Amino acid sequence: MNNWKIKLSIFINYFLFAILLNSVGTVILQVQSTYGITESGAAILEAFKDLSIAIMSFLVASYITRIGYKNSMLLALIIVTIACVGMPLMNQFWMTKLLFGAVGASFALIKVSVYGTIGLVVKDKTEHISLMNFVESFFMVGILSAGFIFSFFIDDKNPQSTAWVNVYYLLAVLGVLAFLLLLTTPIDESSLKNQTDEKVIGGFQEMLRLMVIPVVLVFVASAFIYVLIEQSIMSWLPTFNSKVLHLPNSLSIQMAGILAASTAVGRFLAGMVLKKVKWLTVLIICVLIAGTMVLLVLPLAKNLGNEVIIGWGNAPLVAFIFPMIGLVIAPIYPAINSVILSSLPTRQHGIMSGLIVIFSALGGTTGSLITGYIFEHYGGESAFYFSLIPMTILIILLVIFNKLSDKK
């Protein structure tokens, strides 16, 4: 196989979906101004995105090898391209729900296929965990780009303006280009067909069989908790910047990109560090540093004064420091995914990837809804302090996961 072209196609697909998926934080902020939606009302967008991911993953994970990784990704690109064109044409809050529903369902196809394809192009576990981190770091590059792309279309002088939805025309063009690249990229999936056993991977039973294995059960709980932490911060950071730190909307979105940038750097570095240091040691240290940052940095959001913030030059220090939490939480998700996937035969990667996507989606929805509720009723600072609870739970789960994976 022409592995470099396959990897390039994977990177570009992930880049596009990173922009679409993680624009939910930007859209949550914008619909509050444009359509007059409350914080808890806007939080429902995360549910449309994540629940559609979970439902689609459950439906297709067991059959993804029959559909084909490449065909699944092509179908996903067609769906999101159509949805992007529809967003500026409809220009209503209900369309944002439909858009994120389409994006979520399509991402389920993309992620399961990408994770499965990685298993086809790597040689061993070391290369697997390294490539997984590089792919996920490129995902963060897409998130970083999203902040600047969307902010270019936002009019701070007219908060009610809907001009920002025109960004989706640009994303539709990117979708077409990604489709054409993938269409012309050959992927050899013959090994999957040769390994397919109707009794083993032909339906939902295999997914349920995996679920009752202790190491898998602890893994999905770890993935759920991690994404709950990540999305509770990532999806609500633009709103935190705007309503707590009093930044203009466009600047709030741009500075939220620091989180994506730090996460991308963290995953890139982790791709090298995890080749030499045991993954559990790295991840435990990362969670402890993240919790320390929450305790030490968030108090800086108090007593900011009355100075009008107009740009990066006079933005408060907390707006720069707190998003750096992405640097230390970054390695967790791709590392635990790689540990569980590399312990399974390639024919089960599609099904396991489906479980990863399902529980990640449920974690993201739970985190966003809880954060939105706390944000509306108790304030933005309290909403982010909440992350200390799942961080504590995550450390316990990682220790148990390590013991079980070693036995496996």
C-alpha positions as CSV (number, residue, x, y, z in Angstrom):
1,M,0.0,0.0,0.0
2,N,1.0,3.6,-0.6
3,N,1.1,4.3,3.1
4,W,2.2,8.0,3.0
5,K,-0.9,8.9,0.8
6,I,-3.2,6.9,3.2
7,K,-1.7,8.8,6.2
8,L,-2.1,12.1,4.4
9,S,-5.8,11.4,3.6
10,I,-6.3,10.4,7.3
11,F,-4.7,13.6,8.5
12,I,-6.8,15.8,6.2
13,N,-10.1,14.0,7.1
14,Y,-9.3,14.4,10.7
15,F,-8.4,18.1,10.1
16,L,-11.8,18.8,8.6
17,F,-13.8,17.0,11.3
18,A,-11.7,18.7,14.0
19,I,-12.9,22.1,12.7
20,L,-16.5,21.0,12.4
21,L,-16.8,19.0,15.7
22,N,-15.0,21.4,17.9
23,S,-16.6,24.5,16.5
24,V,-19.4,23.6,18.9
25,G,-17.8,25.8,21.5
26,T,-17.8,28.7,19.1
27,V,-21.3,28.0,18.0
28,I,-22.5,27.7,21.6
29,L,-21.2,31.2,22.2
30,Q,-22.6,32.6,18.9
31,V,-26.1,31.2,19.2
32,Q,-26.5,32.9,22.5
33,S,-26.0,36.3,20.8
34,T,-27.4,35.6,17.4
35,Y,-30.5,33.6,18.3
36,G,-31.0,34.6,22.0
37,I,-30.4,31.1,23.4
38,T,-29.6,30.5,27.1
39,E,-26.4,28.6,28.3
40,S,-28.3,25.5,29.1
41,G,-30.3,25.7,25.9
42,A,-27.1,26.1,23.8
43,A,-25.5,23.1,25.6
44,I,-27.9,20.8,23.7
45,L,-25.8,21.2,20.6
46,E,-23.2,19.0,22.3
47,A,-25.8,16.4,22.8
48,F,-26.8,16.5,19.1
49,K,-23.2,16.1,18.1
50,D,-22.2,13.4,20.6
51,L,-25.4,11.3,20.7
52,S,-25.4,11.0,16.9
53,I,-21.8,9.9,17.2
54,A,-22.8,7.2,19.8
55,I,-25.9,6.0,17.9
56,M,-24.1,5.8,14.5
57,S,-21.1,4.1,16.1
58,F,-23.3,1.4,17.7
59,L,-25.1,0.8,14.4
60,V,-22.0,0.6,12.1
61,A,-19.1,-0.6,14.3
62,S,-20.0,-4.3,14.0
63,Y,-20.3,-4.0,10.2
64,I,-17.7,-1.5,9.3
65,T,-15.3,-4.1,7.8
66,R,-18.0,-5.2,5.4
67,I,-18.9,-1.6,4.4
68,G,-15.2,-0.9,4.0
69,Y,-13.1,1.8,5.8
70,K,-12.7,3.8,2.6
71,N,-16.3,3.7,1.6
72,S,-17.4,4.7,5.1
73,M,-15.1,7.8,5.0
74,L,-16.3,8.8,1.5
75,L,-19.9,8.6,2.7
76,A,-19.1,10.7,5.8
77,L,-17.5,13.4,3.6
78,I,-20.5,13.6,1.3
79,I,-22.9,14.0,4.3
80,V,-21.0,16.8,6.0
81,T,-20.4,18.7,2.8
82,I,-24.2,18.8,2.2
83,A,-24.8,19.9,5.8
84,C,-22.3,22.7,5.5
85,V,-23.9,24.1,2.5
86,G,-27.3,23.9,4.2
87,M,-26.2,25.9,7.3
88,P,-25.9,29.4,5.7
89,L,-28.9,28.7,3.5
90,M,-31.3,27.9,6.4
91,N,-29.6,30.2,9.0
92,Q,-31.8,29.0,12.0
93,F,-31.0,27.5,15.4
94,W,-32.7,24.2,14.4
95,M,-30.2,24.0,11.5
96,T,-27.3,24.1,13.9
97,K,-28.8,21.1,15.7
98,L,-29.2,19.3,12.3
99,L,-25.7,20.3,11.3
100,F,-24.1,18.8,14.5
101,G,-26.2,15.7,14.2
102,A,-24.9,15.2,10.6
103,V,-21.4,16.0,11.7
104,G,-21.6,13.6,14.6
105,A,-23.0,10.7,12.6
106,S,-20.3,11.3,9.9
107,F,-17.5,11.5,12.4
108,A,-18.5,8.1,13.8
109,L,-17.8,6.7,10.4
110,I,-14.6,8.6,10.0
111,K,-13.2,7.8,13.5
112,V,-13.9,4.1,13.4
113,S,-12.5,3.9,9.9
114,V,-9.4,5.9,10.7
115,Y,-8.6,3.8,13.8
116,G,-9.1,0.6,11.8
117,T,-7.0,1.9,8.9
118,I,-4.1,2.7,11.3
119,G,-4.0,-1.0,12.2
120,L,-3.5,-1.8,8.5
121,V,-0.5,0.5,8.0
122,V,1.6,0.1,11.1
123,K,4.1,-2.7,11.9
124,D,4.0,-3.0,15.7
125,K,2.7,-1.6,19.0
126,T,5.3,1.1,19.2
127,E,4.5,2.5,15.8
128,H,0.8,2.2,16.6
129,I,0.9,4.4,19.7
130,S,3.2,6.8,18.0
131,L,1.0,7.2,14.9
132,M,-2.1,7.4,17.1
133,N,-0.6,10.4,18.9
134,F,0.5,12.1,15.7
135,V,-3.0,11.7,14.2
136,E,-4.7,13.0,17.3
137,S,-2.2,16.0,17.4
138,F,-3.2,16.8,13.8
139,F,-6.8,16.8,15.1
140,M,-5.8,19.5,17.5
141,V,-4.2,21.5,14.7
142,G,-7.6,21.5,13.1
143,I,-9.2,22.8,16.3
144,L,-6.7,25.5,16.5
145,S,-7.3,26.6,12.9
146,A,-11.1,26.6,13.6
147,G,-10.8,29.4,16.1
148,F,-9.1,31.7,13.7
149,I,-11.3,30.7,10.7
150,F,-14.5,31.3,12.6
151,S,-13.4,34.5,14.2
152,F,-12.7,36.0,10.8
153,F,-16.4,35.8,10.0
154,I,-17.6,37.2,13.4
155,D,-18.7,40.8,13.7
156,D,-18.0,42.0,17.2
157,K,-19.7,45.4,16.5
158,N,-22.9,43.6,15.7
159,P,-23.3,40.6,18.0
160,Q,-26.7,39.7,16.5
161,S,-25.2,39.4,13.0
162,T,-25.5,36.0,11.3
163,A,-22.6,36.6,8.9
164,W,-20.5,34.0,10.8
165,V,-22.5,31.1,9.2
166,N,-20.9,31.9,5.9
167,V,-17.8,30.1,7.1
168,Y,-19.6,26.8,6.3
169,Y,-19.3,27.5,2.5
170,L,-15.5,27.4,3.0
171,L,-15.8,24.2,5.0
172,A,-17.9,22.7,2.2
173,V,-15.1,23.4,-0.3
174,L,-12.6,21.6,2.1
175,G,-15.0,18.7,2.3
176,V,-15.0,18.3,-1.5
177,L,-11.2,18.4,-1.7
178,A,-10.9,15.8,1.1
179,F,-13.4,13.6,-0.8
180,L,-11.4,13.8,-4.0
181,L,-8.1,13.0,-2.3
182,L,-9.6,9.9,-0.5
183,L,-11.3,8.8,-3.7
184,T,-7.9,8.6,-5.5
185,T,-6.1,6.9,-2.6
186,P,-5.9,3.1,-2.8
187,I,-6.4,1.2,0.5
188,D,-5.9,-2.5,0.7
189,E,-8.5,-3.9,3.0
190,S,-8.3,-7.5,1.7
191,S,-6.7,-8.7,5.0
192,L,-9.9,-7.7,6.8
193,K,-12.1,-9.7,4.5
194,N,-9.9,-12.7,4.9
195,Q,-10.2,-12.5,8.7
196,T,-13.9,-11.9,8.8
197,D,-15.8,-14.6,10.7
198,E,-19.6,-14.2,10.6
199,K,-20.0,-15.8,14.0
200,V,-17.4,-13.6,15.6
201,I,-17.8,-10.1,14.2
202,G,-21.0,-10.3,12.3
203,G,-23.2,-8.4,14.7
204,F,-23.7,-6.7,18.0
205,Q,-22.9,-9.8,19.9
206,E,-19.1,-9.3,19.5
207,M,-19.4,-5.7,20.8
208,L,-21.2,-7.0,23.9
209,R,-18.6,-9.8,24.3
210,L,-15.9,-7.2,24.4
211,M,-17.9,-5.0,26.9
212,V,-17.9,-7.7,29.5
213,I,-14.1,-8.2,29.5
214,P,-12.8,-6.4,32.6
215,V,-10.0,-4.6,30.9
216,V,-12.3,-3.3,28.2
217,L,-14.9,-2.3,30.8
218,V,-12.4,-0.2,32.7
219,F,-11.0,1.2,29.5
220,V,-14.4,2.6,28.3
221,A,-14.9,4.1,31.7
222,S,-11.5,5.8,31.4
223,A,-12.3,7.1,28.0
224,F,-15.7,8.4,29.2
225,I,-14.2,10.3,32.1
226,Y,-11.4,11.7,30.0
227,V,-13.6,13.1,27.3
228,L,-16.0,14.4,30.0
229,I,-13.1,16.5,31.3
230,E,-11.8,17.6,27.9
231,Q,-15.1,18.7,26.5
232,S,-16.3,20.4,29.6
233,I,-13.3,22.7,29.2
234,M,-13.0,22.8,25.4
235,S,-16.6,23.5,24.6
236,W,-17.1,26.1,27.2
237,L,-13.7,28.0,27.1
238,P,-15.0,30.5,24.5
239,T,-18.0,31.3,26.7
240,F,-15.7,31.5,29.8
241,N,-13.5,33.9,28.0
242,S,-16.4,36.1,27.0
243,K,-18.6,36.1,30.1
244,V,-16.1,35.6,32.9
245,L,-13.0,37.3,31.4
246,H,-15.0,39.8,29.4
247,L,-13.2,39.4,26.1
248,P,-14.9,40.3,22.8
249,N,-16.5,37.2,21.1
250,S,-13.9,37.0,18.3
251,L,-11.0,37.3,20.7
252,S,-12.7,34.7,23.1
253,I,-12.7,32.2,20.2
254,Q,-9.2,33.0,19.1
255,M,-7.7,32.6,22.6
256,A,-9.6,29.4,23.1
257,G,-7.3,28.2,20.3
258,I,-4.5,28.2,22.8
259,L,-6.1,25.1,24.3
260,A,-6.0,23.3,20.9
261,A,-2.5,24.4,20.2
262,S,-1.2,23.2,23.6
263,T,-3.0,19.9,23.2
264,A,-1.5,19.5,19.7
265,V,2.0,20.1,21.1
266,G,1.3,17.8,24.0
267,R,0.3,14.9,21.8
268,F,3.2,15.5,19.4
269,L,5.6,15.4,22.3
270,A,3.9,12.4,23.8
271,G,4.4,10.5,20.5
272,M,8.1,10.6,21.3
273,V,8.1,10.4,25.1
274,L,5.8,7.3,25.2
275,K,8.4,5.4,23.2
276,K,10.8,5.6,26.2
277,V,8.6,6.0,29.3
278,K,5.8,3.7,30.5
279,W,2.4,5.2,29.6
280,L,0.9,4.9,33.1
281,T,3.7,7.0,34.6
282,V,3.3,9.7,32.0
283,L,-0.5,9.9,32.3
284,I,-0.6,10.0,36.1
285,I,1.8,12.8,36.2
286,C,-0.2,14.6,33.5
287,V,-3.5,14.4,35.5
288,L,-1.8,15.6,38.7
289,I,-0.4,18.6,36.9
290,A,-3.8,19.4,35.3
291,G,-5.5,19.4,38.7
292,T,-2.8,21.6,40.1
293,M,-3.3,24.1,37.3
294,V,-7.1,24.2,38.0
295,L,-6.4,25.1,41.6
296,L,-3.7,27.6,41.0
297,V,-4.7,29.3,37.8
298,L,-8.5,29.8,38.0
299,P,-8.3,32.2,41.0
300,L,-6.5,34.6,38.6
301,A,-10.0,35.1,36.9
302,K,-11.1,37.2,40.0
303,N,-10.7,41.0,40.4
304,L,-9.7,41.6,36.8
305,G,-10.6,45.3,36.9
306,N,-12.6,47.5,34.5
307,E,-10.1,47.8,31.7
308,V,-11.7,47.3,28.3
309,I,-10.0,44.4,26.5
310,I,-9.5,45.0,22.8
311,G,-6.9,42.4,21.8
312,W,-4.2,39.9,22.7
313,G,-2.0,42.7,24.1
314,N,-4.2,43.5,27.1
315,A,-5.9,40.2,27.7
316,P,-5.7,38.9,31.3
317,L,-3.0,36.5,32.2
318,V,-5.4,33.7,33.0
319,A,-6.6,33.7,29.4
320,F,-3.1,32.6,28.3
321,I,-2.2,30.2,31.1
322,F,-5.4,28.2,31.8
323,P,-5.7,26.9,28.2
324,M,-2.1,25.4,28.6
325,I,-3.8,22.6,30.5
326,G,-4.2,21.0,27.1
327,L,-0.4,20.3,27.2
328,V,-0.8,17.9,30.0
329,I,-4.1,16.2,29.4
330,A,-3.2,15.7,25.7
331,P,-1.4,12.3,25.9
332,I,-4.2,10.6,27.9
333,Y,-6.8,9.8,25.2
334,P,-4.6,8.5,22.3
335,A,-2.4,6.5,24.8
336,I,-5.2,4.5,26.4
337,N,-6.8,4.0,23.0
338,S,-3.6,2.6,21.6
339,V,-3.1,0.3,24.6
340,I,-6.5,-1.3,24.2
341,L,-6.4,-1.5,20.3
342,S,-2.9,-2.9,20.1
343,S,-3.9,-5.7,22.5
344,L,-6.6,-6.9,20.0
345,P,-6.4,-8.6,16.6
346,T,-6.9,-6.2,13.7
347,R,-10.2,-7.8,12.8
348,Q,-11.6,-6.5,16.1
349,H,-10.2,-3.0,15.8
350,G,-13.4,-1.8,14.0
351,I,-15.7,-3.0,16.8
352,M,-13.4,-1.7,19.6
353,S,-13.1,1.6,17.8
354,G,-16.9,1.7,17.8
355,L,-16.9,1.3,21.6
356,I,-14.3,4.0,21.9
357,V,-16.4,6.4,19.9
358,I,-19.6,5.6,21.7
359,F,-18.3,6.1,25.2
360,S,-16.3,9.1,24.2
361,A,-19.4,10.7,22.7
362,L,-21.4,10.0,25.9
363,G,-18.6,11.5,28.0
364,G,-18.5,14.6,25.9
365,T,-22.3,15.1,26.1
366,T,-22.3,14.5,29.8
367,G,-19.5,16.9,30.4
368,S,-20.9,19.7,28.3
369,L,-24.4,19.5,29.8
370,I,-23.1,19.5,33.4
371,T,-20.8,22.4,32.6
372,G,-23.6,24.3,30.9
373,Y,-25.9,23.9,33.9
374,I,-23.2,24.9,36.4
375,F,-22.2,27.8,34.2
376,E,-25.7,29.2,34.1
377,H,-26.6,28.7,37.8
378,Y,-23.2,29.0,39.6
379,G,-20.8,30.8,37.3
380,G,-18.0,29.9,34.9
381,E,-15.3,29.5,37.6
382,S,-17.4,26.9,39.5
383,A,-18.0,25.1,36.2
384,F,-14.3,24.6,35.6
385,Y,-13.5,23.7,39.3
386,F,-15.9,20.8,38.7
387,S,-13.3,19.1,36.5
388,L,-11.3,18.2,39.7
389,I,-13.8,15.5,40.5
390,P,-13.5,13.5,37.3
391,M,-9.7,14.0,37.3
392,T,-9.6,12.2,40.7
393,I,-11.7,9.3,39.3
394,L,-9.5,9.1,36.2
395,I,-6.3,8.5,38.2
396,I,-8.0,5.5,39.9
397,L,-9.3,4.1,36.6
398,L,-5.8,4.4,34.9
399,V,-4.2,2.4,37.7
400,I,-6.8,-0.3,37.4
401,F,-6.6,-0.3,33.6
402,N,-2.8,-0.7,33.7
403,K,-3.1,-3.8,36.0
404,L,-5.7,-5.4,33.9
405,S,-4.0,-4.6,30.6
406,D,-0.7,-6.2,31.9
407,K,-2.6,-9.4,32.8
408,K,-4.2,-9.4,29.4
